[in-house]
Amino acid sequence: MSIHEFLKLLGKKTQTIVSVLAIFLAVAIIFSAVQPFKYDSNLQLLTIISFPSNVDPYTASRSNQYVSDLLARIVSSGSFYQQVEQSGYNIDKNYFSGTSKQQIKKWNRTVKARSIADTGVIMVDVYHTDRGQAEEIAKAVAYTLQTTNSQYDGMANGVQIKIIDQPITSNYPVLPNVPINLALAVLFGVIFSFSYIYLFPEKKYDLRLWPKKKEKVFSEIAMTAPAHIQNHEQAYVMAEAPTEVADIDEMEMTPENFENSGNMNNILK
């Protein structure tokens, strides 16, 4: 199938495309609606390592990158979560209830940390259903990294953690990201509908969320009916034929008429 033919086919498959898009959008809306809405509290930290004056800048930069990567990974650990929990900040412990495995799983969905390449900067995002709790956890993470980093980097007191930006908390929920979900639904809906039309171009595979109007259905049936049924005059003759037979039955049954009626019956047969 050439591109021109496919584009022409798409013009005839508007109902299929609209139906597929409607289904994908409905799924995206339902998916977004059932998810809990969460706020985001974001902060930036900078790792600073004290080096002797004779250390070249490249080595210092690589060391900085190594330590920031390490600390970003440590944030997702169970031991770090326990230290945050004991940091003295007002954190709702019931939010992370359950077994140790369930607590860590919930913690990793709540706190995301990553390092920015070759900068020594650690970005921390905290997602929580309560705006105040999101900001409180972000502060606790920053405090814990500043006070316990020597337990993980192996450099004694050679590493300092500086807060670049205090936690910035969103005024409105950022998760789920409804605009992104709807945009992805439209994108995948278009791709799926085009693929479906290309693989199944026949009319019998058309998709339609609502039935056709009765007038259109009846007109299509009439167009596909046999020619002798479409002919109004022939249908009229067929409808009037029984009247003539009834008239014959009502004739006076004389010997002459009886003989004639027999001939007529033979003709009708």
C-alpha positions in Angstrom: 0.0 0.0 0.0 1.5 3.4 -1.1 1.5 6.4 1.2 -1.0 8.2 -1.0 -3.4 5.2 -0.7 -2.9 5.0 3.0 -3.6 8.7 3.5 -6.7 8.3 1.4 -7.8 5.3 3.6 -7.2 7.3 6.8 -9.7 9.9 5.5 -12.4 7.2 5.3 -11.5 5.8 8.8 -12.3 8.8 10.9 -14.6 6.9 13.2 -11.9 4.2 13.9 -9.3 6.8 14.7 -11.7 8.8 17.0 -12.8 5.6 18.7 -9.2 4.5 19.5 -8.3 7.9 20.8 -11.3 8.0 23.0 -10.4 4.7 24.5 -6.8 5.7 25.2 -7.8 9.0 26.7 -10.4 7.3 28.9 -7.7 4.8 30.2 -5.3 7.7 30.9 -8.0 9.7 32.8 -9.0 6.6 34.9 -5.3 5.8 35.5 -4.7 9.4 36.7 -7.8 9.5 38.8 -7.1 6.4 40.8 -3.5 7.5 41.7 -3.0 9.5 44.9 -2.2 13.2 44.2 1.3 14.1 45.6 3.2 17.3 46.2 6.9 17.7 45.4 9.5 19.3 47.7 12.8 19.8 45.9 16.2 20.7 47.3 19.8 20.9 46.0 22.9 19.9 47.9 26.6 20.4 47.1 29.4 17.9 48.1 32.7 19.6 48.9 35.8 17.6 49.5 38.9 19.0 51.1 42.0 18.0 49.0 45.7 18.8 49.5 47.0 21.6 47.3 49.0 19.3 45.1 46.0 17.3 43.9 45.2 18.0 40.2 41.7 19.4 39.4 40.7 16.4 37.3 41.2 14.0 40.2 39.3 16.3 42.5 36.4 16.5 40.1 36.2 12.7 39.7 36.3 12.3 43.5 33.6 14.8 43.9 31.5 13.0 41.3 32.1 9.6 43.0 31.1 10.9 46.5 27.9 12.6 45.2 26.9 9.4 43.3 27.5 7.3 46.4 25.5 9.6 48.7 22.6 9.8 46.2 22.5 6.0 46.2 22.7 5.8 50.0 19.5 7.9 50.3 17.5 4.9 49.0 18.9 2.5 51.6 17.1 1.1 54.7 19.8 2.4 57.1 19.5 5.9 55.8 15.7 5.7 56.1 16.1 4.7 59.8 18.4 7.6 60.4 16.0 10.1 58.8 13.2 8.6 61.0 15.4 9.3 64.1 16.5 12.7 63.0 14.0 14.5 65.2 11.9 16.0 62.5 8.1 15.8 62.6 7.7 12.9 60.1 4.5 10.8 60.1 5.8 7.3 60.7 2.4 5.8 60.0 2.9 6.8 56.3 5.7 4.2 56.1 4.0 1.5 58.1 4.3 -2.2 57.4 7.2 -4.7 57.2 10.7 -3.5 56.6 10.4 -4.4 52.9 7.2 -2.5 52.6 8.7 0.5 54.4 11.7 0.7 52.1 9.5 0.3 49.0 7.3 3.2 50.2 10.4 5.3 51.0 11.9 4.8 47.5 8.6 5.9 46.0 8.6 9.0 48.2 12.3 10.1 48.0 14.3 10.3 44.8 17.9 11.4 44.8 20.3 11.8 41.9 23.6 13.4 41.3 24.3 15.9 38.5 27.3 14.7 36.4 30.7 16.3 37.2 29.2 18.9 39.5 29.0 17.3 42.9 25.4 18.5 43.1 22.8 16.1 44.6 19.1 16.8 43.6 16.5 15.5 46.1 12.8 15.3 45.3 10.3 14.2 47.9 6.7 13.3 46.8 4.0 13.1 49.5 0.3 13.3 49.6 0.6 16.0 52.3 2.5 19.2 51.4 3.8 19.8 54.9 5.1 16.3 55.2 6.9 16.5 51.8 8.8 19.6 53.0 9.6 18.1 56.5 11.0 14.9 54.9 13.2 17.0 52.5 14.7 18.9 55.5 15.3 15.6 57.3 17.1 14.2 54.3 19.4 17.2 54.0 20.1 17.2 57.8 20.9 13.4 57.7 23.3 13.7 54.8 25.1 16.6 56.4 25.6 14.8 59.8 26.1 11.1 58.7 27.9 11.3 55.4 31.2 10.2 57.0 29.6 6.8 57.7 29.4 6.1 54.0 32.1 8.0 52.1 35.0 6.7 54.1 36.7 10.1 54.1 36.3 10.9 57.8 35.6 14.7 58.0 36.9 15.4 54.5 33.4 15.8 53.0 31.0 18.7 53.6 27.4 18.9 52.4 26.2 22.4 51.7 22.5 23.3 51.0 22.4 25.2 47.8 18.6 25.8 47.8 16.2 25.3 50.7 13.3 22.9 50.0 11.0 24.4 47.5 7.5 22.8 47.8 4.9 22.9 45.1 1.6 24.6 45.8 -0.3 22.1 43.8 0.1 18.3 43.3 2.5 17.3 40.6 1.8 13.6 40.6 0.2 12.1 38.6 1.2 14.4 35.8 -2.2 14.6 34.0 -1.0 16.7 31.0 1.8 14.3 30.3 -0.5 11.3 30.7 -3.0 12.8 28.2 -0.3 13.7 25.7 1.1 10.1 25.8 -2.5 8.7 25.5 -3.0 10.8 22.3 0.4 9.8 20.9 0.0 6.1 21.5 -3.6 6.3 20.4 -2.6 7.7 17.0 0.1 5.1 16.5 -2.2 2.3 17.5 -5.1 3.5 15.3 -2.8 4.0 12.2 -1.3 0.5 12.7 -4.7 -1.0 13.1 -6.0 0.6 9.9 -2.9 -0.4 8.0 -3.2 -4.1 9.1 -7.0 -4.3 8.8 -8.1 -1.9 6.0 -11.4 -3.8 5.3 -14.6 -2.1 6.3 -15.8 -5.0 8.5 -12.9 -4.2 10.9 -13.9 -0.6 11.5 -14.3 0.5 15.1 -17.2 2.6 16.3 -18.1 3.6 19.8 -21.7 4.5 18.9 -24.1 2.8 16.4 -25.0 4.2 13.0 -28.2 6.2 12.7 -31.2 4.2 11.7 -31.8 6.2 8.5 -28.3 5.3 7.3 -28.7 1.7 8.2 -32.0 1.4 6.3 -30.6 3.2 3.3 -27.7 0.8 3.1 -30.0 -2.2 3.4 -32.1 -0.8 0.5 -29.1 -0.2 -1.7 -28.0 -3.8 -1.2 -31.4 -5.4 -1.7 -32.2 -7.4 -4.9 -33.2 -5.4 -7.9 -36.7 -6.8 -8.2 -37.5 -5.7 -4.6 -36.2 -2.2 -5.3 -38.6 -2.0 -8.3 -41.7 -0.4 -6.9 -44.0 -1.3 -9.7 -43.1 -5.0 -9.5 -43.7 -4.9 -5.7 -47.1 -3.3 -6.3 -48.0 -6.1 -8.8 -47.0 -8.8 -6.4 -49.1 -7.2 -3.7 -52.2 -7.0 -5.9 -52.0 -10.5 -7.2 -54.0 -12.2 -4.3 -57.0 -9.9 -5.1 -57.3 -11.3 -8.6 -57.3 -14.9 -7.2 -60.0 -13.9 -4.7 -62.1 -12.6 -7.5 -61.9 -15.9 -9.3 -63.0 -17.8 -6.3 -66.1 -15.6 -6.0 -67.3 -16.3 -9.6 -70.5 -18.2 -10.0 -69.7 -21.9 -10.4 -71.6 -22.8 -13.5 -70.4 -25.6 -15.7 -69.0 -23.1 -18.2 -67.3 -21.1 -15.5 -66.0 -24.2 -13.8 -64.3 -25.2 -17.0 -62.9 -21.7 -17.5 -61.8 -21.5 -13.9 -59.9 -24.8 -14.3 -58.1 -23.3 -17.3 -57.4 -20.2 -15.3 -56.0 -22.2 -12.4 -53.8 -24.1 -14.7 -52.5 -20.8 -16.0 -51.9 -19.4 -12.6 -50.1 -22.6 -11.6 
